[in-house]
Amino acid sequence: MNKSVQLAFVAAMVGTGAMAQTVTVVALGDSLTAGYGLPDGQGFVPQLQAWLDAQGVDAEIVNAGVSGDTTAGGLARLDWALSDDVDAMIVALGGNDLLRGLPPASSRANLDAILGEVSGERGLPVLLVGLEAPGNYGPAFKAAFDAMYPELAEEYGALHEVSFLGPLLAGVDMATARSLYMQSDGIHPNRDGVAVIVEALGPRVADLVEMADP
């Protein structure tokens, strides 16, 4: 093999080695993840995918959001969501538990089981996205609900984001946020609201991708 051929061969091998394999990230969630009430391309997953693509992050986000799902529902379909090609997971559940006033201890047990399987058994990196309970269920409920996310994230070494909807309140009051960023139901973000959420969560998802081992 002459020198020029050797150099071409080495360059080709280096180029092949440098090609990063696409990281598959499953977003396990409810209607906030599924993109409830929004046209195709405007929901959380497609906007997040576009953000990652624009940042040069080689990842594919798989939408495993089911409207109305609770933490129990997410746990029940976890095996289906965890196919062999999954490299990391976003867990964004608890909103419907909150709306139904389900005991925080039950929600915590379900999230614990999810993280135990994904992070503990499978060894996959996780981004756990929480929510903050309103005060109308009482201080004990709020304290237990709000605490379960950071405590479980610490226990399993997961990345943690305090609130899926929290970015909508950055710099504006509740009334303004609802007017600018929410659909008419006052629960689900509109296209612009999703964009704000993605700008806030995108870097955390990029960190998650960095932790993955495709």
N, CA, C and O of each residue as an XYZ file, in Angstrom:
856
protein
N       0.865     -1.195      0.000
C       0.000      0.000      0.000
C       0.890      1.230      0.000
O       1.697      1.422      0.909
N       0.736      2.090     -1.056
C       1.573      3.280     -1.104
C       1.118      4.310     -0.086
O       0.064      4.170      0.535
N       1.936      5.354      0.074
C       1.694      6.322      1.149
C       0.371      7.057      0.990
O      -0.338      7.270      1.973
N       0.029      7.445     -0.230
C      -1.204      8.195     -0.443
C      -2.424      7.343     -0.123
O      -3.400      7.830      0.448
N      -2.360      6.062     -0.496
C      -3.468      5.162     -0.191
C      -3.581      4.954      1.315
O      -4.681      4.916      1.867
N      -2.411      4.817      1.985
C      -2.419      4.660      3.433
C      -3.081      5.854      4.117
O      -3.892      5.690      5.029
N      -2.724      7.061      3.664
C      -3.285      8.267      4.259
C      -4.793      8.333      4.051
O      -5.540      8.723      4.949
N      -5.229      7.945      2.852
C      -6.665      7.959      2.563
C      -7.401      6.958      3.452
O      -8.491      7.232      3.954
N      -6.771      5.781      3.635
C      -7.382      4.756      4.469
C      -7.500      5.225      5.921
O      -8.541      5.054      6.554
N      -6.409      5.824      6.445
C      -6.416      6.325      7.817
C      -7.470      7.419      7.980
O      -8.195      7.444      8.974
N      -7.553      8.325      7.000
C      -8.528      9.411      7.066
C      -9.946      8.867      7.087
O     -10.805      9.354      7.821
N     -10.175      7.846      6.264
C     -11.505      7.246      6.224
C     -11.854      6.589      7.549
O     -12.984      6.696      8.027
N     -10.865      5.900      8.148
C     -11.107      5.239      9.425
C     -11.360      6.248     10.534
O     -12.243      6.047     11.367
N     -10.595      7.328     10.549
C     -10.776      8.377     11.546
C     -12.145      9.015     11.385
O     -12.840      9.276     12.367
N     -12.532      9.267     10.120
C     -13.833      9.866      9.862
C     -14.959      8.975     10.330
O     -15.954      9.449     10.879
N     -14.799      7.668     10.108
C     -15.820      6.735     10.546
C     -15.921      6.710     12.059
O     -17.020      6.686     12.613
N     -14.769      6.717     12.732
C     -14.764      6.694     14.180
C     -15.331      7.952     14.782
O     -15.892      7.932     15.878
N     -15.183      9.063     14.055
C     -15.633     10.345     14.578
C     -17.132     10.544     14.436
O     -17.710     11.452     15.034
N     -17.757      9.681     13.633
C     -19.193      9.822     13.426
C     -19.935      9.335     14.660
O     -19.927      8.143     14.965
N     -20.568     10.248     15.360
C     -21.292      9.886     16.566
C     -22.601      9.192     16.199
O     -23.293      9.586     15.259
N     -22.918      8.160     16.956
C     -24.179      7.469     16.744
C     -25.308      8.284     17.357
O     -25.173      8.825     18.454
N     -26.411      8.365     16.644
C     -27.549      9.140     17.123
C     -28.070      8.556     18.429
O     -28.288      7.350     18.541
N     -28.264      9.423     19.410
C     -28.779      9.021     20.721
C     -30.307      9.036     20.683
O     -30.915     10.038     20.305
N     -30.911      7.943     21.068
C     -32.366      7.844     21.118
C     -32.859      8.149     22.524
O     -32.515      7.456     23.481
N     -33.670      9.194     22.634
C     -34.197      9.639     23.925
C     -35.715      9.499     23.895
O     -36.377     10.077     23.034
N     -36.260      8.741     24.823
C     -37.707      8.606     24.934
C     -38.227      9.631     25.934
O     -37.717      9.741     27.049
N     -39.243     10.375     25.525
C     -39.903     11.332     26.413
C     -41.177     10.692     26.945
O     -42.198     10.663     26.259
N     -41.114     10.181     28.163
C     -42.237      9.498     28.805
C     -43.032     10.530     29.597
O     -42.543     11.073     30.587
N     -44.256     10.797     29.159
C     -45.014     11.846     29.825
C     -46.496     11.763     29.559
O     -47.024     10.725     29.158
N     -47.156     12.881     29.794
C     -48.606     12.978     29.632
C     -48.936     13.947     28.493
O     -48.198     14.020     27.510
N     -50.035     14.687     28.618
C     -50.452     15.574     27.538
C     -49.462     16.700     27.274
O     -49.371     17.190     26.148
N     -48.716     17.118     28.296
C     -47.715     18.171     28.097
C     -46.618     17.680     27.157
O     -46.102     18.442     26.339
N     -46.272     16.417     27.280
C     -45.284     15.822     26.382
C     -45.902     15.491     25.031
O     -45.274     15.682     23.989
N     -47.131     14.996     25.053
C     -47.784     14.547     23.819
C     -48.079     15.692     22.863
O     -48.169     15.479     21.654
N     -48.231     16.918     23.395
C     -48.565     18.055     22.544
C     -50.052     18.253     22.381
O     -50.525     18.611     21.302
N     -50.790     18.022     23.449
C     -52.246     18.131     23.417
C     -52.699     19.501     22.900
O     -52.195     20.543     23.321
N     -53.668     19.469     21.973
C     -54.279     20.693     21.472
C     -53.477     21.454     20.445
O     -53.883     22.536     20.020
N     -52.342     20.911     20.038
C     -51.469     21.615     19.094
C     -51.357     20.851     17.778
O     -51.368     19.620     17.769
N     -51.247     21.582     16.664
C     -51.043     20.915     15.370
C     -49.706     20.183     15.331
O     -48.818     20.448     16.141
N     -49.576     19.275     14.398
C     -48.312     18.567     14.213
C     -47.170     19.561     14.043
O     -47.290     20.544     13.311
N     -46.084     19.297     14.715
C     -44.901     20.134     14.599
C     -44.814     21.233     15.628
O     -43.783     21.899     15.725
N     -45.883     21.448     16.414
C     -45.879     22.544     17.377
C     -45.791     22.076     18.826
O     -45.639     22.893     19.734
N     -45.885     20.772     19.046
C     -45.845     20.237     20.398
C     -44.444     20.213     20.970
O     -43.486     20.627     20.317
N     -44.331     19.726     22.192
C     -43.059     19.726     22.900
C     -41.993     18.920     22.179
O     -40.885     19.413     21.972
N     -42.306     17.698     21.794
C     -41.289     16.839     21.183
C     -40.781     17.382     19.850
O     -39.565     17.467     19.674
N     -41.646     17.757     18.895
C     -41.101     18.298     17.639
C     -40.343     19.610     17.826
O     -39.343     19.845     17.147
N     -40.807     20.467     18.735
C     -40.058     21.713     18.963
C     -38.722     21.434     19.643
O     -37.722     22.082     19.335
N     -38.698     20.473     20.563
C     -37.434     20.084     21.182
C     -36.492     19.473     20.153
O     -35.296     19.763     20.149
N     -37.032     18.627     19.281
C     -36.199     18.029     18.233
C     -35.586     19.100     17.339
O     -34.409     19.023     16.987
N     -36.380     20.091     16.975
C     -35.870     21.176     16.139
C     -34.789     21.969     16.865
O     -33.795     22.372     16.261
N     -34.987     22.192     18.163
C     -33.983     22.922     18.955
C     -32.665     22.156     18.991
O     -31.600     22.737     18.785
N     -32.735     20.857     19.250
C     -31.526     20.038     19.304
C     -30.829     19.998     17.952
O     -29.603     20.087     17.879
N     -31.603     19.864     16.888
C     -31.025     19.854     15.544
C     -30.290     21.164     15.272
O     -29.193     21.160     14.713
N     -30.888     22.269     15.662
C     -30.275     23.578     15.432
C     -28.985     23.740     16.228
O     -28.079     24.465     15.818
N     -28.910     23.058     17.370
C     -27.712     23.134     18.210
C     -26.660     22.097     17.819
O     -25.586     22.038     18.418
N     -26.968     21.292     16.826
C     -26.024     20.268     16.396
C     -25.943     19.067     17.327
O     -24.946     18.346     17.326
N     -26.986     18.849     18.119
C     -27.022     17.707     19.031
C     -27.618     16.514     18.296
O     -28.756     16.568     17.831
N     -26.846     15.437     18.193
C     -27.258     14.274     17.401
C     -28.128     13.357     18.260
O     -27.645     12.404     18.872
N     -29.410     13.669     18.286
C     -30.338     12.887     19.099
C     -31.689     12.825     18.418
O     -32.083     13.736     17.689
N     -32.389     11.730     18.670
C     -33.768     11.571     18.204
C     -34.671     11.466     19.417
O     -34.486     10.585     20.256
N     -35.654     12.365     19.518
C     -36.586     12.349     20.627
C     -37.836     11.578     20.215
O     -38.488     11.918     19.228
N     -38.158     10.551     20.969
C     -39.316      9.710     20.688
C     -40.449     10.136     21.623
O     -40.276     10.175     22.841
N     -41.593     10.451     21.050
C     -42.720     10.941     21.829
C     -43.480      9.768     22.450
O     -44.191      9.036     21.761
N     -43.314      9.605     23.764
C     -44.067      8.591     24.507
C     -44.976      9.289     25.507
O     -45.137      8.842     26.642
N     -45.569     10.397     25.062
C     -46.529     11.112     25.884
C     -47.941     10.642     25.585
O     -48.313     10.502     24.420
N     -48.730     10.399     26.617
C     -50.113      9.963     26.471
C     -50.988     10.896     27.287
O     -50.838     10.989     28.506
N     -51.894     11.581     26.623
C     -52.764     12.532     27.308
C     -53.592     11.826     28.389
O     -54.155     10.756     28.160
N     -53.650     12.433     29.541
C     -54.399     11.880     30.654
C     -53.638     10.895     31.508
O     -54.155     10.425     32.522
N     -52.420     10.574     31.119
C     -51.671      9.554     31.838
C     -51.213     10.046     33.211
O     -50.805     11.197     33.366
N     -51.284      9.177     34.181
C     -50.758      9.419     35.515
C     -49.391      8.747     35.650
O     -48.912      8.103     34.717
N     -48.777      8.902     36.810
C     -47.526      8.187     37.052
C     -47.760      6.673     36.995
O     -46.890      5.927     36.546
N     -48.924      6.224     37.447
C     -49.245      4.794     37.370
C     -49.343      4.334     35.928
O     -48.873      3.249     35.585
N     -49.953      5.156     35.081
C     -50.048      4.816     33.667
C     -48.688      4.765     33.006
O     -48.420      3.879     32.195
N     -47.825      5.711     33.346
C     -46.466      5.702     32.800
C     -45.709      4.461     33.207
O     -44.994      3.868     32.400
N     -45.863      4.064     34.462
C     -45.208      2.846     34.931
C     -45.749      1.620     34.210
O     -44.986      0.715     33.871
N     -47.053      1.580     33.972
C     -47.672      0.416     33.337
C     -47.185      0.203     31.913
O     -47.119     -0.934     31.445
N     -46.843      1.279     31.220
C     -46.387      1.124     29.834
C     -44.879      1.325     29.688
O     -44.384      1.538     28.581
N     -44.165      1.260     30.781
C     -42.724      1.499     30.732
C     -42.000      0.475     29.880
O     -41.121      0.828     29.094
N     -42.365     -0.806     30.031
C     -41.683     -1.847     29.253
C     -41.851     -1.615     27.759
O     -40.934     -1.870     26.978
N     -43.029     -1.129     27.361
C     -43.254     -0.829     25.949
C     -42.364      0.323     25.490
O     -41.836      0.305     24.378
N     -42.203      1.325     26.358
C     -41.406      2.497     25.979
C     -39.919      2.198     25.960
O     -39.170      2.832     25.217
N     -39.481      1.241     26.766
C     -38.054      0.939     26.891
C     -37.623     -0.143     25.909
O     -37.274     -1.253     26.311
N     -37.650      0.179     24.639
C     -37.144     -0.766     23.639
C     -35.620     -0.828     23.736
O     -34.997      0.001     24.399
N     -35.033     -1.810     23.074
C     -33.599     -2.041     23.200
C     -32.748     -0.889     22.673
O     -31.596     -0.734     23.077
N     -33.308     -0.083     21.776
C     -32.512      0.977     21.178
C     -32.583      2.295     21.948
O     -32.030      3.298     21.495
N     -33.251      2.313     23.100
C     -33.350      3.544     23.891
C     -32.041      3.778     24.632
O     -31.501      2.864     25.257
N     -31.535      5.002     24.561
C     -30.268      5.358     25.199
C     -30.444      6.263     26.414
O     -29.545      6.342     27.252
N     -31.572      6.941     26.527
C     -31.823      7.862     27.638
C     -33.316      8.141     27.700
O     -34.048      7.860     26.751
N     -33.763      8.696     28.821
C     -35.191      8.943     28.971
C     -35.453     10.257     29.689
O     -34.773     10.605     30.654
N     -36.456     10.981     29.195
C     -37.033     12.115     29.900
C     -38.303     11.608     30.573
O     -39.169     11.037     29.910
N     -38.420     11.809     31.874
C     -39.623     11.406     32.611
C     -40.325     12.682     33.073
O     -39.799     13.426     33.900
N     -41.505     12.922     32.536
C     -42.265     14.136     32.852
C     -43.699     13.741     33.160
O     -44.596     13.916     32.335
N     -43.903     13.209     34.348
C     -45.201     12.713     34.773
C     -45.572     13.303     36.134
O     -44.703     13.721     36.899
N     -46.847     13.329     36.418
C     -47.323     13.795     37.717
C     -48.409     14.842     37.630
O     -49.100     15.101     38.616
N     -48.573     15.456     36.458
C     -49.574     16.496     36.317
C     -50.981     15.997     36.540
O     -51.788     16.675     37.176
N     -51.290     14.809     36.020
C     -52.643     14.276     36.194
C     -52.861     13.721     37.595
O     -53.984     13.724     38.100
N     -51.790     13.246     38.220
C     -51.885     12.889     39.635
C     -52.282     14.125     40.434
O     -53.123     14.065     41.331
N     -51.657     15.244     40.085
C     -51.917     16.495     40.787
C     -53.345     16.978     40.558
O     -54.029     17.379     41.499
N     -53.787     16.940     39.318
C     -55.143     17.388     39.014
C     -56.202     16.548     39.715
O     -57.269     17.054     40.063
N     -55.916     15.278     39.921
C     -56.871     14.379     40.570
C     -56.698     14.327     42.088
O     -57.466     13.667     42.788
N     -55.690     15.022     42.581
C     -55.453     15.015     44.015
C     -55.028     13.666     44.554
O     -55.325     13.341     45.703
N     -54.332     12.866     43.742
C     -53.892     11.549     44.191
C     -52.819     11.700     45.270
O     -52.054     12.665     45.248
N     -52.755     10.772     46.200
C     -51.783     10.880     47.292
C     -50.346     10.973     46.756
O     -49.940     10.145     45.941
N     -49.580     11.969     47.204
C     -48.196     12.076     46.744
C     -47.364     10.826     47.003
O     -46.438     10.527     46.248
N     -47.689     10.099     48.062
C     -46.941      8.867     48.342
C     -47.099      7.850     47.213
O     -46.149      7.145     46.874
N     -48.293      7.773     46.634
C     -48.515      6.855     45.513
C     -47.773      7.315     44.272
O     -47.159      6.508     43.573
N     -47.831      8.629     43.994
C     -47.108      9.173     42.845
C     -45.616      8.943     42.991
O     -44.934      8.584     42.031
N     -45.121      9.151     44.188
C     -43.695      8.944     44.436
C     -43.300      7.487     44.226
O     -42.258      7.203     43.635
N     -44.125      6.569     44.705
C     -43.821      5.145     44.539
C     -43.761      4.766     43.059
O     -42.912      3.972     42.655
N     -44.654      5.328     42.256
C     -44.645      5.034     40.821
C     -43.400      5.602     40.148
O     -42.760      4.927     39.342
N     -43.063      6.836     40.478
C     -41.852      7.434     39.903
C     -40.610      6.684     40.356
O     -39.672      6.497     39.582
N     -40.607      6.260     41.605
C     -39.494      5.476     42.134
C     -39.317      4.196     41.323
O     -38.197      3.822     40.977
N     -40.429      3.528     41.021
C     -40.361      2.289     40.242
C     -39.866      2.553     38.820
O     -39.102      1.763     38.265
N     -40.306      3.673     38.233
C     -39.853      4.020     36.880
C     -38.352      4.269     36.869
O     -37.633      3.723     36.033
N     -37.884      5.089     37.792
C     -36.458      5.400     37.841
C     -35.635      4.171     38.206
O     -34.517      3.995     37.722
N     -36.198      3.322     39.062
C     -35.494      2.107     39.415
C     -35.253      1.207     38.221
O     -34.198      0.584     38.102
N     -36.238      1.143     37.335
C     -36.096      0.324     36.128
C     -35.177      0.987     35.111
O     -34.267      0.349     34.581
N     -35.415      2.265     34.840
C     -34.667      2.946     33.776
C     -33.222      3.197     34.184
O     -32.288      2.848     33.462
N     -33.057      3.802     35.343
C     -31.718      4.166     35.797
C     -31.020      3.018     36.514
O     -29.848      2.734     36.264
N     -31.762      2.357     37.418
C     -31.148      1.293     38.197
C     -30.893      0.024     37.413
O     -29.759     -0.451     37.343
N     -31.953     -0.533     36.816
C     -31.825     -1.812     36.110
C     -31.168     -1.662     34.739
O     -30.289     -2.442     34.373
N     -31.600     -0.661     33.994
C     -31.071     -0.485     32.641
C     -29.818      0.382     32.590
O     -29.078      0.340     31.608
N     -29.575      1.160     33.627
C     -28.374      1.993     33.655
C     -28.407      3.145     32.673
O     -27.360      3.602     32.212
N     -29.619      3.626     32.343
C     -29.751      4.708     31.381
C     -29.856      6.056     32.101
O     -30.454      6.135     33.175
N     -29.285      7.109     31.526
C     -29.431      8.436     32.126
C     -30.863      8.940     31.995
O     -31.545      8.662     31.008
N     -31.307      9.685     33.005
C     -32.681     10.164     33.064
C     -32.689     11.653     33.383
O     -31.904     12.131     34.201
N     -33.585     12.374     32.728
C     -33.923     13.736     33.104
C     -35.325     13.690     33.692
O     -36.288     13.391     32.987
N     -35.441     13.986     34.981
C     -36.724     13.978     35.665
C     -37.251     15.407     35.732
O     -36.656     16.278     36.367
N     -38.380     15.627     35.063
C     -38.977     16.963     35.000
C     -40.177     17.006     35.925
O     -41.128     16.244     35.755
N     -40.133     17.890     36.897
C     -41.183     17.938     37.892
C     -42.254     18.970     37.609
O     -42.287     19.592     36.547
N     -43.114     19.132     38.574
C     -44.132     20.170     38.605
C     -44.223     20.652     40.052
O     -43.755     19.975     40.967
N     -44.813     21.797     40.249
C     -45.003     22.309     41.596
C     -46.491     22.347     41.913
O     -47.288     22.873     41.135
N     -46.857     21.788     43.054
C     -48.262     21.724     43.447
C     -48.750     23.097     43.902
O     -47.997     23.845     44.526
N     -50.001     23.434     43.598
C     -50.587     24.659     44.152
C     -50.892     24.455     45.633
O     -50.783     23.342     46.148
N     -51.269     25.517     46.301
C     -51.505     25.417     47.732
C     -52.880     24.941     48.133
O     -53.154     24.767     49.320
N     -53.769     24.722     47.141
C     -55.151     24.418     47.513
C     -55.348     23.013     48.077
O     -56.410     22.715     48.624
N     -54.345     22.149     47.954
C     -54.439     20.825     48.566
C     -53.908     20.817     49.992
O     -53.972     19.796     50.677
N     -53.392     21.936     50.432
C     -52.853     22.021     51.783
C     -51.337     21.946     51.789
O     -50.735     21.422     50.852
N     -50.711     22.471     52.851
C     -49.245     22.538     52.903
C     -48.567     21.171     52.946
O     -47.487     21.005     52.378
N     -49.176     20.199     53.603
C     -48.555     18.872     53.688
C     -48.507     18.207     52.315
O     -47.492     17.619     51.941
N     -49.613     18.300     51.564
C     -49.657     17.741     50.209
C     -48.605     18.417     49.341
O     -47.829     17.746     48.660
N     -48.581     19.749     49.368
C     -47.643     20.489     48.529
C     -46.194     20.134     48.860
O     -45.378     19.937     47.960
N     -45.882     20.053     50.140
C     -44.517     19.738     50.536
C     -44.106     18.350     50.048
O     -42.993     18.167     49.555
N     -45.000     17.377     50.186
C     -44.682     16.012     49.776
C     -44.561     15.897     48.262
O     -43.659     15.235     47.748
N     -45.489     16.557     47.546
C     -45.468     16.477     46.082
C     -44.223     17.157     45.523
O     -43.524     16.589     44.685
N     -43.949     18.374     45.988
C     -42.815     19.131     45.454
C     -41.490     18.447     45.758
O     -40.553     18.532     44.964
N     -41.401     17.770     46.902
C     -40.130     17.180     47.324
C     -39.787     15.893     46.592
O     -38.615     15.527     46.507
N     -40.797     15.197     46.058
C     -40.508     13.869     45.513
C     -39.579     13.922     44.298
O     -38.773     13.015     44.089
N     -39.693     14.968     43.510
C     -38.857     15.043     42.303
C     -37.367     15.227     42.625
O     -36.549     14.420     42.182
N     -36.997     16.262     43.378
C     -35.562     16.413     43.660
C     -34.990     15.272     44.487
O     -33.834     14.892     44.305
N     -35.788     14.727     45.389
C     -35.278     13.645     46.228
C     -35.041     12.373     45.421
O     -34.030     11.698     45.613
N     -35.961     12.042     44.520
C     -35.765     10.862     43.675
C     -34.629     11.076     42.683
O     -33.859     10.155     42.411
N     -34.521     12.292     42.139
C     -33.424     12.573     41.217
C     -32.080     12.389     41.910
O     -31.149     11.835     41.326
N     -31.978     12.848     43.141
C     -30.727     12.675     43.887
C     -30.455     11.208     44.174
O     -29.319     10.745     44.069
N     -31.496     10.486     44.534
C     -31.323      9.068     44.858
C     -30.801      8.273     43.680
O     -29.972      7.378     43.847
N     -31.285      8.596     42.478
C     -30.912      7.811     41.300
C     -29.860      8.492     40.424
O     -29.520      7.982     39.356
N     -29.351      9.619     40.861
C     -28.341     10.314     40.062
C     -28.878     10.848     38.759
O     -28.149     10.937     37.772
N     -30.156     11.205     38.746
C     -30.794     11.714     37.529
C     -30.644     13.230     37.446
O     -30.508     13.912     38.462
N     -30.671     13.737     36.230
C     -30.793     15.176     36.051
C     -32.188     15.603     36.496
O     -33.134     14.819     36.417
N     -32.317     16.830     36.960
C     -33.604     17.269     37.485
C     -33.918     18.676     37.022
O     -33.071     19.568     37.074
N     -35.149     18.862     36.569
C     -35.683     20.181     36.248
C     -36.893     20.388     37.143
O     -37.763     19.521     37.227
N     -36.953     21.539     37.815
C     -37.945     21.749     38.859
C     -39.371     21.671     38.329
O     -40.216     20.995     38.917
N     -39.644     22.356     37.226
C     -41.029     22.437     36.763
C     -41.105     22.527     35.256
O     -40.436     23.356     34.639
N     -41.924     21.673     34.662
C     -42.148     21.704     33.224
C     -42.686     23.066     32.796
O     -42.258     23.628     31.788
N     -43.626     23.585     33.574
C     -44.291     24.843     33.218
C     -43.621     26.071     33.829
O     -43.986     27.201     33.502
N     -42.658     25.864     34.701
C     -42.013     26.965     35.388
C     -41.444     28.046     34.483
O     -41.555     29.227     34.812
N     -40.831     27.683     33.343
C     -40.261     28.718     32.472
C     -41.274     29.749     31.984
O     -40.896     30.863     31.622
N     -42.552     29.391     31.969
C     -43.576     30.321     31.490
C     -43.767     31.493     32.437
O     -44.298     32.531     32.045
N     -43.339     31.333     33.672
C     -43.516     32.383     34.673
C     -42.249     33.204     34.896
O     -42.195     34.046     35.792
N     -41.243     32.955     34.083
C     -39.998     33.702     34.231
C     -40.198     35.143     33.769
O     -40.329     35.404     32.573
N     -40.220     36.061     34.704
C     -40.311     37.482     34.370
C     -41.700     38.014     34.125
O     -41.858     39.198     33.825
N     -42.733     37.161     34.246
C     -44.108     37.627     34.042
C     -44.987     37.072     35.150
O     -44.640     36.077     35.786
N     -46.133     37.720     35.382
C     -47.055     37.213     36.388
C     -47.950     36.132     35.776
O     -47.913     35.889     34.570
N     -48.745     35.497     36.620
C     -49.568     34.375     36.185
C     -50.562     34.786     35.101
O     -50.748     34.065     34.121
N     -51.203     35.949     35.277
C     -52.197     36.384     34.301
C     -51.564     36.617     32.934
O     -52.141     36.257     31.908
N     -50.387     37.217     32.923
C     -49.689     37.468     31.662
C     -49.251     36.167     31.008
O     -49.362     35.996     29.794
N     -48.752     35.254     31.834
C     -48.316     33.959     31.306
C     -49.475     33.211     30.661
O     -49.316     32.618     29.594
N     -50.630     33.236     31.298
C     -51.787     32.551     30.730
C     -52.213     33.190     29.416
O     -52.593     32.496     28.473
N     -52.150     34.489     29.362
C     -52.551     35.201     28.153
C     -51.600     34.939     26.993
O     -52.032     34.764     25.853
N     -50.319     34.914     27.287
C     -49.314     34.786     26.226
C     -49.032     33.344     25.834
O     -48.803     33.048     24.660
N     -49.047     32.447     26.812
C     -48.425     31.141     26.602
C     -49.339     29.935     26.765
O     -48.911     28.807     26.520
N     -50.597     30.148     27.176
C     -51.446     29.005     27.456
C     -52.597     28.907     26.467
O     -53.051     29.910     25.916
N     -53.063     27.673     26.250
C     -54.281     27.465     25.490
C     -55.478     27.913     26.329
O     -55.330     28.261     27.500
N     -56.638     27.901     25.731
C     -57.829     28.430     26.391
C     -58.213     27.635     27.643
O     -58.934     28.149     28.498
N     -57.740     26.386     27.763
C     -58.073     25.597     28.945
C     -57.284     26.017     30.178
O     -57.597     25.597     31.293
N     -56.263     26.843     29.980
C     -55.458     27.305     31.103
C     -54.541     26.257     31.685
O     -53.922     26.492     32.723
N     -54.434     25.102     31.044
C     -53.616     23.996     31.544
C     -52.457     23.677     30.613
O     -51.346     23.399     31.065
N     -52.719     23.717     29.315
C     -51.719     23.294     28.335
C     -51.102     24.495     27.614
O     -51.817     25.432     27.260
N     -49.800     24.478     27.394
C     -49.158     25.591     26.694
C     -49.526     25.626     25.217
O     -49.765     24.590     24.597
N     -49.568     26.839     24.663
C     -49.735     26.985     23.229
C     -48.380     26.877     22.542
O     -47.382     26.565     23.191
N     -48.333     27.126     21.258
C     -47.079     26.985     20.507
C     -45.984     27.865     21.084
O     -44.846     27.422     21.243
N     -46.322     29.117     21.400
C     -45.308     30.026     21.943
C     -44.875     29.591     23.334
O     -43.706     29.724     23.698
N     -45.814     29.072     24.108
C     -45.458     28.572     25.426
C     -44.504     27.395     25.351
O     -43.547     27.310     26.120
N     -44.769     26.493     24.424
C     -43.875     25.354     24.231
C     -42.483     25.827     23.837
O     -41.484     25.275     24.300
N     -42.413     26.838     22.992
C     -41.114     27.367     22.582
C     -40.328     27.885     23.779
O     -39.120     27.667     23.874
N     -41.007     28.565     24.685
C     -40.343     29.059     25.897
C     -39.848     27.893     26.750
O     -38.730     27.924     27.264
N     -40.677     26.877     26.898
C     -40.293     25.696     27.671
C     -39.087     25.001     27.048
O     -38.163     24.600     27.756
N     -39.097     24.862     25.742
C     -37.995     24.192     25.053
C     -36.691     24.969     25.198
O     -35.629     24.369     25.366
N     -36.759     26.283     25.137
C     -35.547     27.084     25.325
C     -34.940     26.848     26.694
O     -33.719     26.852     26.851
N     -35.806     26.639     27.695
C     -35.319     26.400     29.049
C     -34.837     24.965     29.252
O     -33.806     24.745     29.886
N     -35.572     23.988     28.720
C     -35.237     22.586     28.934
C     -34.222     22.047     27.936
O     -33.546     21.055     28.209
N     -34.113     22.694     26.785
C     -33.213     22.194     25.747
C     -31.802     21.922     26.239
O     -31.274     20.840     25.982
N     -31.167     22.863     26.940
C     -29.804     22.602     27.430
C     -29.720     21.418     28.373
O     -28.716     20.705     28.387
N     -30.764     21.199     29.163
C     -30.761     20.039     30.059
C     -30.859     18.740     29.271
O     -30.244     17.738     29.634
N     -31.631     18.763     28.195
C     -31.732     17.577     27.340
C     -30.399     17.341     26.633
O     -29.976     16.196     26.467
N     -29.744     18.411     26.220
C     -28.412     18.268     25.616
C     -27.436     17.634     26.603
O     -26.618     16.799     26.219
N     -27.519     18.027     27.868
C     -26.696     17.393     28.898
C     -27.024     15.912     29.023
O     -26.128     15.083     29.184
N     -28.307     15.580     28.948
C     -28.735     14.184     29.015
C     -28.134     13.380     27.870
O     -27.654     12.263     28.070
N     -28.162     13.949     26.682
C     -27.594     13.267     25.515
C     -26.103     13.011     25.710
O     -25.589     11.959     25.331
N     -25.421     13.980     26.302
C     -23.979     13.813     26.556
C     -23.703     12.647     27.501
O     -22.659     12.000     27.413
N     -24.625     12.390     28.386
C     -24.460     11.308     29.367
C     -24.743      9.934     28.783
O     -24.346      8.925     29.365
N     -25.415      9.878     27.652
C     -25.850      8.613     27.069
C     -24.683      7.884     26.408
O     -23.684      8.488     26.017
N     -24.842      6.573     26.298
C     -23.826      5.723     25.681
C     -24.493      4.891     24.598
O     -24.839      3.732     24.826
N     -24.677      5.485     23.410
C     -25.411      4.783     22.349
C     -24.653      3.572     21.820
O     -25.141      2.881     20.926
